[in-house]
């Protein structure tokens, strides 16, 4: 398939690229390195305790 007018395609591509960069930036800004990890460790520790108590 041959596209005669490439401008809309280029515009869409640039738009998608900008959107993905924006979402990546927001993820980096919102990510607090310790918070999520700490919760995950806390949950897995609670699960281990429950497993030990069950046996």
PyMOL Python script that loads the backbone (N, CA, C, O; Angstrom):
from pymol import cmd

cmd.read_pdbstr("""\
ATOM      1  N   UNK A   1       0.842  -1.178   0.000  1.00  0.00           N
ATOM      2  CA  UNK A   1       0.000   0.000   0.000  1.00  0.00           C
ATOM      3  C   UNK A   1       0.889   1.245   0.000  1.00  0.00           C
ATOM      4  O   UNK A   1       1.824   1.356   0.793  1.00  0.00           O
ATOM      5  N   UNK A   2       0.586   2.159  -0.887  1.00  0.00           N
ATOM      6  CA  UNK A   2       1.382   3.377  -1.018  1.00  0.00           C
ATOM      7  C   UNK A   2       0.594   4.576  -0.506  1.00  0.00           C
ATOM      8  O   UNK A   2      -0.514   4.842  -0.973  1.00  0.00           O
ATOM      9  N   UNK A   3       1.168   5.301   0.456  1.00  0.00           N
ATOM     10  CA  UNK A   3       0.484   6.467   1.006  1.00  0.00           C
ATOM     11  C   UNK A   3       0.943   7.700   0.237  1.00  0.00           C
ATOM     12  O   UNK A   3       2.133   8.015   0.197  1.00  0.00           O
ATOM     13  N   UNK A   4      -0.023   8.398  -0.375  1.00  0.00           N
ATOM     14  CA  UNK A   4       0.308   9.579  -1.161  1.00  0.00           C
ATOM     15  C   UNK A   4       0.697  10.754  -0.270  1.00  0.00           C
ATOM     16  O   UNK A   4       1.677  11.450  -0.536  1.00  0.00           O
ATOM     17  N   UNK A   5      -0.068  10.964   0.772  1.00  0.00           N
ATOM     18  CA  UNK A   5       0.207  12.096   1.657  1.00  0.00           C
ATOM     19  C   UNK A   5       0.705  11.570   2.997  1.00  0.00           C
ATOM     20  O   UNK A   5      -0.043  10.931   3.736  1.00  0.00           O
ATOM     21  N   UNK A   6       1.955  11.836   3.303  1.00  0.00           N
ATOM     22  CA  UNK A   6       2.568  11.256   4.507  1.00  0.00           C
ATOM     23  C   UNK A   6       2.359  12.129   5.742  1.00  0.00           C
ATOM     24  O   UNK A   6       2.606  11.686   6.863  1.00  0.00           O
ATOM     25  N   UNK A   7       1.909  13.360   5.544  1.00  0.00           N
ATOM     26  CA  UNK A   7       1.790  14.293   6.663  1.00  0.00           C
ATOM     27  C   UNK A   7       0.888  13.800   7.803  1.00  0.00           C
ATOM     28  O   UNK A   7       1.295  13.891   8.961  1.00  0.00           O
ATOM     29  N   UNK A   8      -0.319  13.281   7.529  1.00  0.00           N
ATOM     30  CA  UNK A   8      -1.161  12.799   8.640  1.00  0.00           C
ATOM     31  C   UNK A   8      -0.507  11.648   9.402  1.00  0.00           C
ATOM     32  O   UNK A   8      -0.649  11.538  10.619  1.00  0.00           O
ATOM     33  N   UNK A   9       0.204  10.801   8.677  1.00  0.00           N
ATOM     34  CA  UNK A   9       0.880   9.674   9.314  1.00  0.00           C
ATOM     35  C   UNK A   9       1.989  10.184  10.227  1.00  0.00           C
ATOM     36  O   UNK A   9       2.141   9.714  11.354  1.00  0.00           O
ATOM     37  N   UNK A  10       2.754  11.141   9.735  1.00  0.00           N
ATOM     38  CA  UNK A  10       3.841  11.716  10.526  1.00  0.00           C
ATOM     39  C   UNK A  10       3.294  12.430  11.759  1.00  0.00           C
ATOM     40  O   UNK A  10       3.861  12.336  12.848  1.00  0.00           O
ATOM     41  N   UNK A  11       2.184  13.145  11.572  1.00  0.00           N
ATOM     42  CA  UNK A  11       1.567  13.860  12.690  1.00  0.00           C
ATOM     43  C   UNK A  11       1.097  12.884  13.758  1.00  0.00           C
ATOM     44  O   UNK A  11       1.295  13.115  14.951  1.00  0.00           O
ATOM     45  N   UNK A  12       0.478  11.798  13.327  1.00  0.00           N
ATOM     46  CA  UNK A  12      -0.005  10.789  14.268  1.00  0.00           C
ATOM     47  C   UNK A  12       1.163  10.157  15.011  1.00  0.00           C
ATOM     48  O   UNK A  12       1.090   9.924  16.218  1.00  0.00           O
ATOM     49  N   UNK A  13       2.237   9.882  14.286  1.00  0.00           N
ATOM     50  CA  UNK A  13       3.410   9.265  14.899  1.00  0.00           C
ATOM     51  C   UNK A  13       4.028  10.176  15.947  1.00  0.00           C
ATOM     52  O   UNK A  13       4.373   9.734  17.043  1.00  0.00           O
ATOM     53  N   UNK A  14       4.166  11.451  15.605  1.00  0.00           N
ATOM     54  CA  UNK A  14       4.739  12.420  16.539  1.00  0.00           C
ATOM     55  C   UNK A  14       3.837  12.564  17.763  1.00  0.00           C
ATOM     56  O   UNK A  14       4.320  12.688  18.889  1.00  0.00           O
ATOM     57  N   UNK A  15       2.526  12.548  17.534  1.00  0.00           N
ATOM     58  CA  UNK A  15       1.576  12.634  18.643  1.00  0.00           C
ATOM     59  C   UNK A  15       1.711  11.458  19.588  1.00  0.00           C
ATOM     60  O   UNK A  15       1.724  11.627  20.807  1.00  0.00           O
ATOM     61  N   UNK A  16       1.811  10.265  19.020  1.00  0.00           N
ATOM     62  CA  UNK A  16       1.957   9.060  19.839  1.00  0.00           C
ATOM     63  C   UNK A  16       3.271   9.072  20.611  1.00  0.00           C
ATOM     64  O   UNK A  16       3.326   8.679  21.776  1.00  0.00           O
ATOM     65  N   UNK A  17       4.320   9.526  19.945  1.00  0.00           N
ATOM     66  CA  UNK A  17       5.629   9.606  20.585  1.00  0.00           C
ATOM     67  C   UNK A  17       5.586  10.571  21.770  1.00  0.00           C
ATOM     68  O   UNK A  17       6.103  10.270  22.847  1.00  0.00           O
ATOM     69  N   UNK A  18       4.964  11.734  21.558  1.00  0.00           N
ATOM     70  CA  UNK A  18       4.860  12.725  22.627  1.00  0.00           C
ATOM     71  C   UNK A  18       4.044  12.174  23.793  1.00  0.00           C
ATOM     72  O   UNK A  18       4.383  12.391  24.956  1.00  0.00           O
ATOM     73  N   UNK A  19       2.968  11.461  23.471  1.00  0.00           N
ATOM     74  CA  UNK A  19       2.112  10.883  24.502  1.00  0.00           C
ATOM     75  C   UNK A  19       2.868   9.853  25.333  1.00  0.00           C
ATOM     76  O   UNK A  19       2.749   9.821  26.557  1.00  0.00           O
ATOM     77  N   UNK A  20       3.647   9.010  24.654  1.00  0.00           N
ATOM     78  CA  UNK A  20       4.392   7.975  25.375  1.00  0.00           C
ATOM     79  C   UNK A  20       5.486   8.597  26.244  1.00  0.00           C
ATOM     80  O   UNK A  20       5.743   8.128  27.353  1.00  0.00           O
ATOM     81  N   UNK A  21       6.125   9.644  25.741  1.00  0.00           N
ATOM     82  CA  UNK A  21       7.145  10.322  26.540  1.00  0.00           C
ATOM     83  C   UNK A  21       6.531  10.977  27.769  1.00  0.00           C
ATOM     84  O   UNK A  21       7.108  10.958  28.856  1.00  0.00           O
ATOM     85  N   UNK A  22       5.338  11.561  27.575  1.00  0.00           N
ATOM     86  CA  UNK A  22       4.643  12.196  28.686  1.00  0.00           C
ATOM     87  C   UNK A  22       4.273  11.183  29.759  1.00  0.00           C
ATOM     88  O   UNK A  22       4.436  11.441  30.951  1.00  0.00           O
ATOM     89  N   UNK A  23       3.777  10.036  29.331  1.00  0.00           N
ATOM     90  CA  UNK A  23       3.376   9.015  30.301  1.00  0.00           C
ATOM     91  C   UNK A  23       4.595   8.450  31.029  1.00  0.00           C
ATOM     92  O   UNK A  23       4.537   8.162  32.224  1.00  0.00           O
ATOM     93  N   UNK A  24       5.688   8.297  30.304  1.00  0.00           N
ATOM     94  CA  UNK A  24       6.925   7.822  30.928  1.00  0.00           C
ATOM     95  C   UNK A  24       7.418   8.823  31.969  1.00  0.00           C
ATOM     96  O   UNK A  24       7.838   8.445  33.063  1.00  0.00           O
ATOM     97  N   UNK A  25       7.360  10.096  31.612  1.00  0.00           N
ATOM     98  CA  UNK A  25       7.795  11.148  32.523  1.00  0.00           C
ATOM     99  C   UNK A  25       6.926  11.166  33.773  1.00  0.00           C
ATOM    100  O   UNK A  25       7.436  11.292  34.886  1.00  0.00           O
ATOM    101  N   UNK A  26       5.608  11.040  33.591  1.00  0.00           N
ATOM    102  CA  UNK A  26       4.717  11.060  34.748  1.00  0.00           C
ATOM    103  C   UNK A  26       4.959   9.844  35.635  1.00  0.00           C
ATOM    104  O   UNK A  26       4.871   9.937  36.859  1.00  0.00           O
ATOM    105  N   UNK A  27       5.262   8.704  35.018  1.00  0.00           N
ATOM    106  CA  UNK A  27       5.566   7.506  35.802  1.00  0.00           C
ATOM    107  C   UNK A  27       6.818   7.719  36.640  1.00  0.00           C
ATOM    108  O   UNK A  27       6.865   7.343  37.812  1.00  0.00           O
ATOM    109  N   UNK A  28       7.833   8.325  36.029  1.00  0.00           N
ATOM    110  CA  UNK A  28       9.083   8.564  36.743  1.00  0.00           C
ATOM    111  C   UNK A  28       8.887   9.551  37.885  1.00  0.00           C
ATOM    112  O   UNK A  28       9.485   9.408  38.952  1.00  0.00           O
ATOM    113  N   UNK A  29       8.038  10.562  37.650  1.00  0.00           N
ATOM    114  CA  UNK A  29       7.821  11.577  38.672  1.00  0.00           C
ATOM    115  C   UNK A  29       6.983  11.043  39.825  1.00  0.00           C
ATOM    116  O   UNK A  29       7.227  11.384  40.983  1.00  0.00           O
ATOM    117  N   UNK A  30       5.995  10.207  39.513  1.00  0.00           N
ATOM    118  CA  UNK A  30       5.089   9.706  40.540  1.00  0.00           C
ATOM    119  C   UNK A  30       5.675   8.536  41.315  1.00  0.00           C
ATOM    120  O   UNK A  30       5.227   8.236  42.421  1.00  0.00           O
ATOM    121  N   UNK A  31       6.665   7.881  40.748  1.00  0.00           N
ATOM    122  CA  UNK A  31       7.212   6.665  41.347  1.00  0.00           C
ATOM    123  C   UNK A  31       8.038   7.008  42.573  1.00  0.00           C
ATOM    124  O   UNK A  31       9.077   7.660  42.463  1.00  0.00           O
ATOM    125  N   UNK A  32       7.578   6.568  43.752  1.00  0.00           N
ATOM    126  CA  UNK A  32       8.460   6.731  44.903  1.00  0.00           C
ATOM    127  C   UNK A  32       9.093   5.374  45.166  1.00  0.00           C
ATOM    128  O   UNK A  32       8.409   4.393  45.458  1.00  0.00           O
ATOM    129  N   UNK A  33      10.394   5.342  45.057  1.00  0.00           N
ATOM    130  CA  UNK A  33      11.138   4.090  44.974  1.00  0.00           C
ATOM    131  C   UNK A  33      10.892   3.179  46.168  1.00  0.00           C
ATOM    132  O   UNK A  33      10.827   1.959  46.018  1.00  0.00           O
ATOM    133  N   UNK A  34      10.756   3.758  47.331  1.00  0.00           N
ATOM    134  CA  UNK A  34      10.647   2.929  48.529  1.00  0.00           C
ATOM    135  C   UNK A  34       9.219   2.479  48.794  1.00  0.00           C
ATOM    136  O   UNK A  34       8.995   1.355  49.246  1.00  0.00           O
ATOM    137  N   UNK A  35       8.250   3.347  48.517  1.00  0.00           N
ATOM    138  CA  UNK A  35       6.869   3.090  48.902  1.00  0.00           C
ATOM    139  C   UNK A  35       6.304   1.794  48.375  1.00  0.00           C
ATOM    140  O   UNK A  35       5.792   0.977  49.140  1.00  0.00           O
ATOM    141  N   UNK A  36       6.394   1.599  47.074  1.00  0.00           N
ATOM    142  CA  UNK A  36       5.806   0.425  46.439  1.00  0.00           C
ATOM    143  C   UNK A  36       6.517  -0.844  46.886  1.00  0.00           C
ATOM    144  O   UNK A  36       5.885  -1.857  47.188  1.00  0.00           O
ATOM    145  N   UNK A  37       7.832  -0.772  46.923  1.00  0.00           N
ATOM    146  CA  UNK A  37       8.636  -1.921  47.325  1.00  0.00           C
ATOM    147  C   UNK A  37       8.348  -2.317  48.765  1.00  0.00           C
ATOM    148  O   UNK A  37       8.251  -3.498  49.101  1.00  0.00           O
ATOM    149  N   UNK A  38       8.216  -1.305  49.597  1.00  0.00           N
ATOM    150  CA  UNK A  38       7.966  -1.555  51.012  1.00  0.00           C
ATOM    151  C   UNK A  38       6.632  -2.274  51.197  1.00  0.00           C
ATOM    152  O   UNK A  38       6.545  -3.232  51.966  1.00  0.00           O
ATOM    153  N   UNK A  39       5.594  -1.817  50.497  1.00  0.00           N
ATOM    154  CA  UNK A  39       4.278  -2.451  50.580  1.00  0.00           C
ATOM    155  C   UNK A  39       4.359  -3.902  50.125  1.00  0.00           C
ATOM    156  O   UNK A  39       3.781  -4.793  50.748  1.00  0.00           O
ATOM    157  N   UNK A  40       5.078  -4.128  49.040  1.00  0.00           N
ATOM    158  CA  UNK A  40       5.180  -5.483  48.483  1.00  0.00           C
ATOM    159  C   UNK A  40       5.850  -6.423  49.479  1.00  0.00           C
ATOM    160  O   UNK A  40       5.404  -7.552  49.682  1.00  0.00           O
ATOM    161  N   UNK A  41       6.932  -5.937  50.099  1.00  0.00           N
ATOM    162  CA  UNK A  41       7.633  -6.752  51.101  1.00  0.00           C
ATOM    163  C   UNK A  41       6.739  -7.023  52.299  1.00  0.00           C
ATOM    164  O   UNK A  41       6.734  -8.123  52.852  1.00  0.00           O
ATOM    165  N   UNK A  42       5.979  -6.001  52.692  1.00  0.00           N
ATOM    166  CA  UNK A  42       5.073  -6.122  53.830  1.00  0.00           C
ATOM    167  C   UNK A  42       4.012  -7.195  53.565  1.00  0.00           C
ATOM    168  O   UNK A  42       3.724  -8.025  54.428  1.00  0.00           O
ATOM    169  N   UNK A  43       3.445  -7.164  52.377  1.00  0.00           N
ATOM    170  CA  UNK A  43       2.403  -8.126  52.006  1.00  0.00           C
ATOM    171  C   UNK A  43       2.972  -9.535  51.950  1.00  0.00           C
ATOM    172  O   UNK A  43       2.348 -10.474  52.444  1.00  0.00           O
ATOM    173  N   UNK A  44       4.152  -9.694  51.354  1.00  0.00           N
ATOM    174  CA  UNK A  44       4.728 -11.041  51.249  1.00  0.00           C
ATOM    175  C   UNK A  44       5.126 -11.572  52.629  1.00  0.00           C
ATOM    176  O   UNK A  44       5.039 -12.775  52.876  1.00  0.00           O
ATOM    177  N   UNK A  45       5.556 -10.696  53.516  1.00  0.00           N
ATOM    178  CA  UNK A  45       5.884 -11.126  54.877  1.00  0.00           C
ATOM    179  C   UNK A  45       4.627 -11.595  55.605  1.00  0.00           C
ATOM    180  O   UNK A  45       4.656 -12.590  56.330  1.00  0.00           O
ATOM    181  N   UNK A  46       3.536 -10.879  55.410  1.00  0.00           N
ATOM    182  CA  UNK A  46       2.267 -11.262  56.044  1.00  0.00           C
ATOM    183  C   UNK A  46       1.797 -12.613  55.507  1.00  0.00           C
ATOM    184  O   UNK A  46       1.276 -13.442  56.252  1.00  0.00           O
ATOM    185  N   UNK A  47       1.987 -12.820  54.209  1.00  0.00           N
ATOM    186  CA  UNK A  47       1.591 -14.101  53.603  1.00  0.00           C
ATOM    187  C   UNK A  47       2.417 -15.246  54.183  1.00  0.00           C
ATOM    188  O   UNK A  47       1.891 -16.319  54.479  1.00  0.00           O
ATOM    189  N   UNK A  48       3.729 -15.001  54.342  1.00  0.00           N
ATOM    190  CA  UNK A  48       4.597 -16.041  54.905  1.00  0.00           C
ATOM    191  C   UNK A  48       4.170 -16.400  56.326  1.00  0.00           C
ATOM    192  O   UNK A  48       4.132 -17.573  56.700  1.00  0.00           O
ATOM    193  N   UNK A  49       3.849 -15.370  57.110  1.00  0.00           N
ATOM    194  CA  UNK A  49       3.394 -15.606  58.483  1.00  0.00           C
ATOM    195  C   UNK A  49       2.124 -16.448  58.480  1.00  0.00           C
ATOM    196  O   UNK A  49       1.980 -17.366  59.288  1.00  0.00           O
ATOM    197  N   UNK A  50       1.206 -16.136  57.575  1.00  0.00           N
ATOM    198  CA  UNK A  50      -0.059 -16.868  57.489  1.00  0.00           C
ATOM    199  C   UNK A  50       0.192 -18.319  57.094  1.00  0.00           C
ATOM    200  O   UNK A  50      -0.454 -19.231  57.610  1.00  0.00           O
ATOM    201  N   UNK A  51       1.135 -18.528  56.173  1.00  0.00           N
ATOM    202  CA  UNK A  51       1.447 -19.892  55.727  1.00  0.00           C
ATOM    203  C   UNK A  51       2.053 -20.706  56.876  1.00  0.00           C
ATOM    204  O   UNK A  51       1.711 -21.873  57.068  1.00  0.00           O
ATOM    205  N   UNK A  52       2.951 -20.078  57.632  1.00  0.00           N
ATOM    206  CA  UNK A  52       3.596 -20.759  58.754  1.00  0.00           C
ATOM    207  C   UNK A  52       2.556 -21.088  59.829  1.00  0.00           C
ATOM    208  O   UNK A  52       2.583 -22.168  60.418  1.00  0.00           O
ATOM    209  N   UNK A  53       1.647 -20.155  60.076  1.00  0.00           N
ATOM    210  CA  UNK A  53       0.619 -20.366  61.096  1.00  0.00           C
ATOM    211  C   UNK A  53      -0.347 -21.475  60.680  1.00  0.00           C
ATOM    212  O   UNK A  53      -0.870 -22.196  61.530  1.00  0.00           O
ATOM    213  N   UNK A  54      -0.583 -21.611  59.377  1.00  0.00           N
ATOM    214  CA  UNK A  54      -1.537 -22.604  58.872  1.00  0.00           C
ATOM    215  C   UNK A  54      -0.992 -24.027  59.003  1.00  0.00           C
ATOM    216  O   UNK A  54      -1.760 -24.985  59.092  1.00  0.00           O
ATOM    217  N   UNK A  55       0.330 -24.160  59.014  1.00  0.00           N
ATOM    218  CA  UNK A  55       0.903 -25.522  59.027  1.00  0.00           C
ATOM    219  C   UNK A  55       1.154 -26.035  60.412  1.00  0.00           C
ATOM    220  O   UNK A  55       1.630 -27.158  60.577  1.00  0.00           O
TER     221      UNK A  55
END
""", "prot")
cmd.dss("prot")
cmd.show_as("cartoon", "prot")
cmd.util.cbc("prot")
cmd.orient("prot")
